[in-house]
């Protein structure tokens, strides 16, 4: 076996024994290296230290258990974290964003297998989705709030899937917003608010930008978004049939690939949101796209 195959063997062992205590010495023995030699080779191939990678995988698998409805403290203990707070702190340190953000966006299945040979082959090829980094001043949104629970909804926050599930695909709410509010600019903001990690409750806000709240009716939700630094990701232009999967794939890229190596972490005192303008209109564009805004700050 070559080095890639030997390191891949230990990567597979980590996933297959994710609930067990995993040590560098054990992994080194599986690969047939000294601990020191294994540590250096693993880091050079994978881009993370051995135990940093083990922790990352444990956290990803733990979140799948949370998505199935298990209590946070029970899952945390199973995966080697003594407290709820310790689990959350470890997650933010490892990924740069809180567990609540991952749970709302990540697919409801096992983390993707890490294929070392594929990673090496793709190092200089493929499409790299790089975000724009912008400063955005505070702005106001008026919209409709839809209360929901992660157990009762699709495991995604993209608006096409959410509208379809909620029976909102006829555009009634969108039409009422534009007719009543008459926003200065076309475009819908889609934001998850009031998320509760313990109960899985959250609200989905569909809104438009406004200069003030004067035209908002009693059944509309008013929200002021504070100024922030954002990483803005644009989904790849695709046919309408592939739009939802394109949004989900972009979220996966943000969480799994971009954040861990970006040097940034999410500023979770601010709001992340999705933005849909005329570029998602099938009657204007053959290929449609949207934008995802993530509030960020430099890692300490």
C-alpha positions as YAML, in Angstrom:
chain: A
units: angstrom
residues:
- id: 1
  name: UNK
  ca: [0.00, 0.00, 0.00]
- id: 2
  name: UNK
  ca: [1.10, 3.58, -0.63]
- id: 3
  name: UNK
  ca: [0.82, 6.41, 1.89]
- id: 4
  name: UNK
  ca: [-2.56, 7.59, 0.56]
- id: 5
  name: UNK
  ca: [-4.11, 4.13, 1.00]
- id: 6
  name: UNK
  ca: [-2.67, 3.77, 4.51]
- id: 7
  name: UNK
  ca: [-3.96, 7.15, 5.66]
- id: 8
  name: UNK
  ca: [-7.34, 6.40, 4.03]
- id: 9
  name: UNK
  ca: [-7.46, 3.18, 6.04]
- id: 10
  name: UNK
  ca: [-7.23, 5.18, 9.28]
- id: 11
  name: UNK
  ca: [-9.78, 7.73, 8.04]
- id: 12
  name: UNK
  ca: [-12.24, 4.88, 7.43]
- id: 13
  name: UNK
  ca: [-11.44, 3.45, 10.88]
- id: 14
  name: UNK
  ca: [-12.37, 6.78, 12.49]
- id: 15
  name: UNK
  ca: [-15.82, 6.76, 10.86]
- id: 16
  name: UNK
  ca: [-16.41, 3.08, 11.63]
- id: 17
  name: UNK
  ca: [-15.52, 3.55, 15.31]
- id: 18
  name: UNK
  ca: [-16.81, 7.07, 15.83]
- id: 19
  name: UNK
  ca: [-18.32, 6.37, 19.28]
- id: 20
  name: UNK
  ca: [-15.11, 4.86, 20.62]
- id: 21
  name: UNK
  ca: [-12.13, 6.60, 22.16]
- id: 22
  name: UNK
  ca: [-9.73, 7.14, 19.27]
- id: 23
  name: UNK
  ca: [-6.06, 7.92, 19.86]
- id: 24
  name: UNK
  ca: [-3.19, 8.90, 17.58]
- id: 25
  name: UNK
  ca: [-1.24, 5.85, 18.78]
- id: 26
  name: UNK
  ca: [-4.06, 3.50, 17.71]
- id: 27
  name: UNK
  ca: [-4.36, 5.10, 14.28]
- id: 28
  name: UNK
  ca: [-0.61, 5.07, 13.78]
- id: 29
  name: UNK
  ca: [-0.51, 1.33, 14.53]
- id: 30
  name: UNK
  ca: [-3.27, 0.70, 11.96]
- id: 31
  name: UNK
  ca: [-1.26, 2.58, 9.33]
- id: 32
  name: UNK
  ca: [1.97, 0.86, 10.38]
- id: 33
  name: UNK
  ca: [3.83, 4.08, 11.18]
- id: 34
  name: UNK
  ca: [5.45, 5.48, 14.26]
- id: 35
  name: UNK
  ca: [3.18, 7.93, 16.05]
- id: 36
  name: UNK
  ca: [5.39, 10.87, 15.12]
- id: 37
  name: UNK
  ca: [5.64, 9.84, 11.46]
- id: 38
  name: UNK
  ca: [1.90, 9.18, 11.21]
- id: 39
  name: UNK
  ca: [1.05, 12.53, 12.77]
- id: 40
  name: UNK
  ca: [3.13, 14.41, 10.19]
- id: 41
  name: UNK
  ca: [1.89, 12.42, 7.18]
- id: 42
  name: UNK
  ca: [-1.76, 12.68, 8.22]
- id: 43
  name: UNK
  ca: [-1.56, 16.46, 8.64]
- id: 44
  name: UNK
  ca: [0.21, 16.92, 5.29]
- id: 45
  name: UNK
  ca: [-2.45, 14.94, 3.41]
- id: 46
  name: UNK
  ca: [-5.62, 15.94, 5.25]
- id: 47
  name: UNK
  ca: [-4.87, 19.52, 6.22]
- id: 48
  name: UNK
  ca: [-5.88, 19.01, 9.86]
- id: 49
  name: UNK
  ca: [-4.07, 17.53, 12.82]
- id: 50
  name: UNK
  ca: [-5.18, 13.99, 13.65]
- id: 51
  name: UNK
  ca: [-7.22, 14.79, 16.74]
- id: 52
  name: UNK
  ca: [-8.66, 17.94, 15.18]
- id: 53
  name: UNK
  ca: [-10.02, 15.74, 12.40]
- id: 54
  name: UNK
  ca: [-11.31, 13.12, 14.88]
- id: 55
  name: UNK
  ca: [-13.14, 15.84, 16.83]
- id: 56
  name: UNK
  ca: [-14.61, 17.27, 13.64]
- id: 57
  name: UNK
  ca: [-15.99, 13.89, 12.59]
- id: 58
  name: UNK
  ca: [-17.42, 13.18, 16.05]
- id: 59
  name: UNK
  ca: [-19.24, 16.51, 16.02]
- id: 60
  name: UNK
  ca: [-20.67, 15.88, 12.55]
- id: 61
  name: UNK
  ca: [-21.96, 12.44, 13.53]
- id: 62
  name: UNK
  ca: [-23.31, 13.82, 16.81]
- id: 63
  name: UNK
  ca: [-25.37, 16.41, 14.97]
- id: 64
  name: UNK
  ca: [-27.05, 13.68, 12.94]
- id: 65
  name: UNK
  ca: [-28.21, 12.17, 16.23]
- id: 66
  name: UNK
  ca: [-29.61, 15.55, 17.26]
- id: 67
  name: UNK
  ca: [-31.49, 15.80, 13.98]
- id: 68
  name: UNK
  ca: [-33.20, 12.52, 14.87]
- id: 69
  name: UNK
  ca: [-34.64, 14.12, 18.01]
- id: 70
  name: UNK
  ca: [-32.27, 12.94, 20.76]
- id: 71
  name: UNK
  ca: [-31.50, 15.28, 23.67]
- id: 72
  name: UNK
  ca: [-28.37, 17.37, 23.28]
- id: 73
  name: UNK
  ca: [-26.80, 16.31, 26.58]
- id: 74
  name: UNK
  ca: [-27.27, 12.59, 25.83]
- id: 75
  name: UNK
  ca: [-25.70, 12.92, 22.41]
- id: 76
  name: UNK
  ca: [-22.87, 15.06, 23.75]
- id: 77
  name: UNK
  ca: [-21.98, 12.44, 26.36]
- id: 78
  name: UNK
  ca: [-22.11, 9.59, 23.81]
- id: 79
  name: UNK
  ca: [-19.55, 11.39, 21.69]
- id: 80
  name: UNK
  ca: [-17.22, 12.30, 24.53]
- id: 81
  name: UNK
  ca: [-18.41, 15.78, 25.53]
- id: 82
  name: UNK
  ca: [-19.30, 16.25, 29.19]
- id: 83
  name: UNK
  ca: [-21.81, 19.10, 28.88]
- id: 84
  name: UNK
  ca: [-24.15, 20.81, 26.43]
- id: 85
  name: UNK
  ca: [-22.03, 23.96, 26.71]
- id: 86
  name: UNK
  ca: [-18.85, 21.99, 26.09]
- id: 87
  name: UNK
  ca: [-20.34, 20.44, 22.96]
- id: 88
  name: UNK
  ca: [-21.39, 23.84, 21.60]
- id: 89
  name: UNK
  ca: [-18.03, 25.41, 22.42]
- id: 90
  name: UNK
  ca: [-16.15, 22.58, 20.71]
- id: 91
  name: UNK
  ca: [-18.36, 22.86, 17.64]
- id: 92
  name: UNK
  ca: [-17.85, 26.61, 17.28]
- id: 93
  name: UNK
  ca: [-14.10, 26.21, 17.81]
- id: 94
  name: UNK
  ca: [-13.90, 23.48, 15.18]
- id: 95
  name: UNK
  ca: [-16.20, 24.86, 12.48]
- id: 96
  name: UNK
  ca: [-16.48, 28.58, 13.20]
- id: 97
  name: UNK
  ca: [-20.30, 28.54, 13.50]
- id: 98
  name: UNK
  ca: [-22.79, 27.26, 16.11]
- id: 99
  name: UNK
  ca: [-24.55, 23.86, 15.97]
- id: 100
  name: UNK
  ca: [-27.89, 25.58, 15.39]
- id: 101
  name: UNK
  ca: [-26.74, 26.90, 11.99]
- id: 102
  name: UNK
  ca: [-25.48, 23.49, 10.91]
- id: 103
  name: UNK
  ca: [-28.69, 21.75, 11.98]
- id: 104
  name: UNK
  ca: [-30.85, 24.09, 9.94]
- id: 105
  name: UNK
  ca: [-28.86, 23.61, 6.75]
- id: 106
  name: UNK
  ca: [-27.13, 20.26, 6.79]
- id: 107
  name: UNK
  ca: [-28.62, 17.22, 4.99]
- id: 108
  name: UNK
  ca: [-30.39, 14.65, 7.15]
- id: 109
  name: UNK
  ca: [-27.94, 11.84, 6.48]
- id: 110
  name: UNK
  ca: [-24.49, 10.64, 7.48]
- id: 111
  name: UNK
  ca: [-21.53, 12.95, 6.81]
- id: 112
  name: UNK
  ca: [-19.98, 12.32, 3.41]
- id: 113
  name: UNK
  ca: [-17.11, 9.84, 3.36]
- id: 114
  name: UNK
  ca: [-13.74, 11.54, 3.16]
- id: 115
  name: UNK
  ca: [-12.03, 10.23, -0.01]
- id: 116
  name: UNK
  ca: [-8.37, 11.19, 0.24]
- id: 117
  name: UNK
  ca: [-7.44, 10.10, -3.28]
- id: 118
  name: UNK
  ca: [-10.27, 12.19, -4.75]
- id: 119
  name: UNK
  ca: [-9.20, 15.20, -2.71]
- id: 120
  name: UNK
  ca: [-5.65, 14.92, -4.03]
- id: 121
  name: UNK
  ca: [-6.83, 14.55, -7.64]
- id: 122
  name: UNK
  ca: [-9.06, 17.63, -7.34]
- id: 123
  name: UNK
  ca: [-6.52, 19.92, -5.67]
- id: 124
  name: UNK
  ca: [-5.88, 21.92, -8.86]
- id: 125
  name: UNK
  ca: [-9.16, 21.26, -10.65]
- id: 126
  name: UNK
  ca: [-12.86, 21.82, -10.31]
- id: 127
  name: UNK
  ca: [-14.91, 24.90, -9.53]
- id: 128
  name: UNK
  ca: [-14.07, 26.70, -6.30]
- id: 129
  name: UNK
  ca: [-16.95, 28.79, -5.00]
- id: 130
  name: UNK
  ca: [-15.36, 31.89, -3.49]
- id: 131
  name: UNK
  ca: [-17.59, 34.42, -1.74]
- id: 132
  name: UNK
  ca: [-17.56, 38.18, -1.95]
- id: 133
  name: UNK
  ca: [-16.65, 39.80, 1.38]
- id: 134
  name: UNK
  ca: [-18.72, 42.96, 1.85]
- id: 135
  name: UNK
  ca: [-19.72, 45.48, 4.48]
- id: 136
  name: UNK
  ca: [-23.50, 46.01, 4.61]
- id: 137
  name: UNK
  ca: [-25.22, 48.75, 6.57]
- id: 138
  name: UNK
  ca: [-28.26, 48.01, 8.73]
- id: 139
  name: UNK
  ca: [-31.57, 47.69, 6.89]
- id: 140
  name: UNK
  ca: [-35.23, 46.93, 7.59]
- id: 141
  name: UNK
  ca: [-37.39, 44.02, 6.50]
- id: 142
  name: UNK
  ca: [-41.16, 43.54, 6.57]
- id: 143
  name: UNK
  ca: [-42.58, 40.10, 5.94]
- id: 144
  name: UNK
  ca: [-44.56, 37.08, 7.05]
- id: 145
  name: UNK
  ca: [-43.49, 34.74, 9.84]
- id: 146
  name: UNK
  ca: [-44.08, 31.00, 9.49]
- id: 147
  name: UNK
  ca: [-43.59, 29.04, 12.72]
- id: 148
  name: UNK
  ca: [-42.31, 25.52, 12.33]
- id: 149
  name: UNK
  ca: [-40.28, 22.71, 13.85]
- id: 150
  name: UNK
  ca: [-37.33, 20.83, 12.40]
- id: 151
  name: UNK
  ca: [-39.16, 17.55, 12.98]
- id: 152
  name: UNK
  ca: [-42.02, 18.66, 10.76]
- id: 153
  name: UNK
  ca: [-40.21, 20.33, 7.88]
- id: 154
  name: UNK
  ca: [-37.73, 19.56, 5.18]
- id: 155
  name: UNK
  ca: [-34.17, 19.66, 6.49]
- id: 156
  name: UNK
  ca: [-33.25, 22.74, 4.54]
- id: 157
  name: UNK
  ca: [-33.91, 26.45, 4.71]
- id: 158
  name: UNK
  ca: [-34.04, 27.10, 1.00]
- id: 159
  name: UNK
  ca: [-37.24, 28.91, 0.12]
- id: 160
  name: UNK
  ca: [-38.33, 26.82, -2.91]
- id: 161
  name: UNK
  ca: [-38.42, 23.66, -0.82]
- id: 162
  name: UNK
  ca: [-40.03, 25.43, 2.12]
- id: 163
  name: UNK
  ca: [-42.74, 27.04, 0.02]
- id: 164
  name: UNK
  ca: [-43.55, 23.73, -1.60]
- id: 165
  name: UNK
  ca: [-43.92, 21.97, 1.72]
- id: 166
  name: UNK
  ca: [-45.93, 24.74, 3.37]
- id: 167
  name: UNK
  ca: [-48.33, 25.11, 0.45]
- id: 168
  name: UNK
  ca: [-47.10, 28.64, -0.25]
- id: 169
  name: UNK
  ca: [-46.01, 28.00, -3.82]
- id: 170
  name: UNK
  ca: [-48.96, 29.97, -5.22]
- id: 171
  name: UNK
  ca: [-47.12, 33.18, -4.30]
- id: 172
  name: UNK
  ca: [-49.99, 34.66, -2.25]
- id: 173
  name: UNK
  ca: [-47.73, 35.98, 0.51]
- id: 174
  name: UNK
  ca: [-45.18, 37.38, -1.91]
- id: 175
  name: UNK
  ca: [-47.92, 39.14, -3.90]
- id: 176
  name: UNK
  ca: [-49.44, 40.66, -0.76]
- id: 177
  name: UNK
  ca: [-46.04, 41.96, 0.33]
- id: 178
  name: UNK
  ca: [-45.36, 43.73, -2.94]
- id: 179
  name: UNK
  ca: [-48.92, 45.06, -3.27]
- id: 180
  name: UNK
  ca: [-49.03, 46.37, 0.30]
- id: 181
  name: UNK
  ca: [-45.46, 47.41, 1.06]
- id: 182
  name: UNK
  ca: [-44.39, 48.53, -2.41]
- id: 183
  name: UNK
  ca: [-40.69, 48.00, -1.59]
- id: 184
  name: UNK
  ca: [-38.15, 50.27, -3.30]
- id: 185
  name: UNK
  ca: [-36.26, 47.27, -4.72]
- id: 186
  name: UNK
  ca: [-37.36, 43.83, -5.89]
- id: 187
  name: UNK
  ca: [-35.98, 40.90, -3.89]
- id: 188
  name: UNK
  ca: [-37.08, 38.55, -1.11]
- id: 189
  name: UNK
  ca: [-35.14, 37.97, 2.10]
- id: 190
  name: UNK
  ca: [-35.53, 34.58, 3.74]
- id: 191
  name: UNK
  ca: [-34.33, 34.34, 7.34]
- id: 192
  name: UNK
  ca: [-34.64, 31.80, 10.14]
- id: 193
  name: UNK
  ca: [-35.42, 33.57, 13.41]
- id: 194
  name: UNK
  ca: [-36.22, 32.57, 17.01]
- id: 195
  name: UNK
  ca: [-34.44, 29.22, 16.74]
- id: 196
  name: UNK
  ca: [-34.63, 27.03, 19.85]
- id: 197
  name: UNK
  ca: [-32.04, 24.21, 19.96]
- id: 198
  name: UNK
  ca: [-33.86, 22.42, 22.78]
- id: 199
  name: UNK
  ca: [-37.32, 22.24, 21.21]
- id: 200
  name: UNK
  ca: [-36.30, 22.41, 17.50]
- id: 201
  name: UNK
  ca: [-38.78, 25.27, 17.06]
- id: 202
  name: UNK
  ca: [-37.92, 28.05, 14.62]
- id: 203
  name: UNK
  ca: [-39.65, 30.70, 12.54]
- id: 204
  name: UNK
  ca: [-39.10, 31.27, 8.85]
- id: 205
  name: UNK
  ca: [-39.39, 34.89, 7.77]
- id: 206
  name: UNK
  ca: [-40.18, 35.77, 4.16]
- id: 207
  name: UNK
  ca: [-39.74, 39.52, 3.72]
- id: 208
  name: UNK
  ca: [-38.82, 42.46, 1.53]
- id: 209
  name: UNK
  ca: [-36.55, 45.41, 2.21]
- id: 210
  name: UNK
  ca: [-38.16, 48.70, 3.26]
- id: 211
  name: UNK
  ca: [-37.08, 52.20, 4.19]
- id: 212
  name: UNK
  ca: [-39.45, 52.23, 7.20]
- id: 213
  name: UNK
  ca: [-42.24, 50.16, 8.78]
- id: 214
  name: UNK
  ca: [-45.11, 52.59, 8.07]
- id: 215
  name: UNK
  ca: [-46.96, 50.40, 5.55]
- id: 216
  name: UNK
  ca: [-46.64, 47.15, 7.52]
- id: 217
  name: UNK
  ca: [-50.00, 45.61, 8.47]
- id: 218
  name: UNK
  ca: [-50.72, 43.96, 11.83]
- id: 219
  name: UNK
  ca: [-50.14, 40.46, 10.45]
- id: 220
  name: UNK
  ca: [-46.66, 41.33, 9.18]
- id: 221
  name: UNK
  ca: [-43.35, 40.83, 10.99]
- id: 222
  name: UNK
  ca: [-40.94, 43.76, 11.31]
- id: 223
  name: UNK
  ca: [-37.21, 43.18, 11.65]
- id: 224
  name: UNK
  ca: [-34.15, 45.42, 11.57]
- id: 225
  name: UNK
  ca: [-30.97, 43.71, 10.40]
- id: 226
  name: UNK
  ca: [-27.86, 45.26, 12.00]
- id: 227
  name: UNK
  ca: [-24.81, 46.24, 9.99]
- id: 228
  name: UNK
  ca: [-22.33, 43.42, 9.46]
- id: 229
  name: UNK
  ca: [-19.49, 42.02, 7.42]
- id: 230
  name: UNK
  ca: [-20.81, 39.27, 5.12]
- id: 231
  name: UNK
  ca: [-19.42, 36.48, 3.03]
- id: 232
  name: UNK
  ca: [-21.80, 36.41, 0.06]
- id: 233
  name: UNK
  ca: [-22.08, 33.14, -1.86]
- id: 234
  name: UNK
  ca: [-23.86, 32.95, -5.22]
- id: 235
  name: UNK
  ca: [-25.25, 29.57, -6.22]
- id: 236
  name: UNK
  ca: [-24.22, 28.15, -9.57]
- id: 237
  name: UNK
  ca: [-26.76, 29.09, -12.29]
- id: 238
  name: UNK
  ca: [-28.86, 25.98, -12.97]
- id: 239
  name: UNK
  ca: [-32.12, 24.86, -14.55]
- id: 240
  name: UNK
  ca: [-35.22, 25.29, -12.39]
- id: 241
  name: UNK
  ca: [-35.39, 21.55, -11.67]
- id: 242
  name: UNK
  ca: [-31.93, 21.69, -10.06]
- id: 243
  name: UNK
  ca: [-32.42, 24.93, -8.10]
- id: 244
  name: UNK
  ca: [-33.18, 23.39, -4.70]
- id: 245
  name: UNK
  ca: [-30.29, 20.92, -4.88]
- id: 246
  name: UNK
  ca: [-27.99, 23.75, -5.98]
- id: 247
  name: UNK
  ca: [-28.90, 25.76, -2.86]
- id: 248
  name: UNK
  ca: [-28.44, 22.74, -0.62]
- id: 249
  name: UNK
  ca: [-25.10, 21.97, -2.27]
- id: 250
  name: UNK
  ca: [-23.91, 25.53, -1.71]
- id: 251
  name: UNK
  ca: [-24.85, 25.36, 1.97]
- id: 252
  name: UNK
  ca: [-22.93, 22.08, 2.24]
- id: 253
  name: UNK
  ca: [-19.90, 23.72, 0.63]
- id: 254
  name: UNK
  ca: [-20.09, 26.66, 3.04]
- id: 255
  name: UNK
  ca: [-20.31, 24.49, 6.14]
- id: 256
  name: UNK
  ca: [-18.08, 21.58, 5.17]
- id: 257
  name: UNK
  ca: [-15.39, 23.18, 3.01]
- id: 258
  name: UNK
  ca: [-15.25, 26.97, 3.20]
- id: 259
  name: UNK
  ca: [-15.58, 27.75, 6.90]
- id: 260
  name: UNK
  ca: [-12.98, 25.28, 8.23]
- id: 261
  name: UNK
  ca: [-10.22, 26.77, 6.05]
- id: 262
  name: UNK
  ca: [-11.38, 30.37, 5.56]
- id: 263
  name: UNK
  ca: [-9.88, 32.04, 8.61]
- id: 264
  name: UNK
  ca: [-13.35, 33.35, 9.47]
- id: 265
  name: UNK
  ca: [-16.05, 32.28, 11.89]
- id: 266
  name: UNK
  ca: [-19.71, 33.21, 11.88]
- id: 267
  name: UNK
  ca: [-20.70, 36.32, 13.79]
- id: 268
  name: UNK
  ca: [-23.67, 34.72, 15.52]
- id: 269
  name: UNK
  ca: [-24.78, 38.03, 17.02]
- id: 270
  name: UNK
  ca: [-26.02, 38.89, 13.49]
- id: 271
  name: UNK
  ca: [-28.42, 37.29, 11.00]
- id: 272
  name: UNK
  ca: [-27.55, 35.05, 8.07]
- id: 273
  name: UNK
  ca: [-30.08, 35.08, 5.24]
- id: 274
  name: UNK
  ca: [-30.90, 33.98, 1.72]
- id: 275
  name: UNK
  ca: [-31.69, 36.56, -0.94]
- id: 276
  name: UNK
  ca: [-33.80, 35.92, -4.05]
- id: 277
  name: UNK
  ca: [-33.97, 38.62, -6.73]
- id: 278
  name: UNK
  ca: [-34.73, 38.62, -10.46]
- id: 279
  name: UNK
  ca: [-31.91, 36.12, -11.05]
- id: 280
  name: UNK
  ca: [-34.22, 33.37, -9.81]
- id: 281
  name: UNK
  ca: [-36.99, 34.32, -12.26]
- id: 282
  name: UNK
  ca: [-37.32, 31.57, -14.83]
- id: 283
  name: UNK
  ca: [-39.09, 33.94, -17.23]
- id: 284
  name: UNK
  ca: [-36.05, 36.21, -17.28]
- id: 285
  name: UNK
  ca: [-33.15, 33.76, -17.06]
- id: 286
  name: UNK
  ca: [-32.58, 30.32, -18.55]
- id: 287
  name: UNK
  ca: [-30.35, 29.44, -15.61]
- id: 288
  name: UNK
  ca: [-31.34, 30.72, -12.19]
- id: 289
  name: UNK
  ca: [-29.39, 31.50, -9.02]
- id: 290
  name: UNK
  ca: [-29.64, 33.19, -5.61]
- id: 291
  name: UNK
  ca: [-27.35, 34.52, -2.87]
- id: 292
  name: UNK
  ca: [-26.52, 33.38, 0.66]
- id: 293
  name: UNK
  ca: [-25.27, 36.02, 3.12]
- id: 294
  name: UNK
  ca: [-23.23, 34.81, 6.11]
- id: 295
  name: UNK
  ca: [-22.17, 37.35, 8.79]
- id: 296
  name: UNK
  ca: [-18.51, 36.74, 9.58]
- id: 297
  name: UNK
  ca: [-15.63, 37.86, 11.75]
- id: 298
  name: UNK
  ca: [-11.95, 36.89, 11.78]
- id: 299
  name: UNK
  ca: [-11.08, 33.93, 13.96]
- id: 300
  name: UNK
  ca: [-9.23, 34.88, 17.08]
...
